[in-house]
């Protein structure tokens, strides 16, 4: 029986899938965490966002 050999492109593609998948999962988790904070503490968050907008403007 012949052994199956990974092609040269398989490992980098799998690496990219894992890295970008992890990054996407991090972004989704950050979004959910921010939404939760906005719901729990709307006053302080709005004040911080207002200060940031004033600084940027």
N, C-alpha and C positions, 0 to 999 in steps of 0.2 A: 504494500500500500504506500502511495506517495503521501508525504507530509504536506499539508497545506502551508504555504508561506505567505505571510502578510505582504501585500504590495508596499512599495515605498511610500505611497500616498496615504495609506490607511491610518498609520499612527498620527501624523500631523492633523488629519481631518478629525479623528477622534479627540485629539487634544483640543482643537478649536471648538468642537461641540461641547466638551466639558467646560472649558473656560467661559465661552459666551453664554452657555446655559446657566452657569453659576452667577455670572454678571447680571443676567436677566432676572434670576431669582432674587438677587440682592436688591435690584431696583424695585421689584414688586413688593418685597418685604419692607423696604424703606417707604414706599408709597402708603402701604397699609398702616405702618407705624405713624406716619405723619397725619393721616386721616384720623387715627385714634386720638392722637394728641390734640388735634383741632377740635374734636368733639368734646373731649374732657376739659380742656383749658382754653376756651375761646377768647377770654379777656386778655391774658398775658400774650398769647400768640398774636392776636390782632395788634397789640401795642408794639411788639417786636417787628412785625411786618410793616407797620406804619413807619417806625423809625428807619427801617431798611429802605423803604421807598423814598423817604425824605432824604436820606443820605445819597441815594442813587440819582435822584432828580436834580 
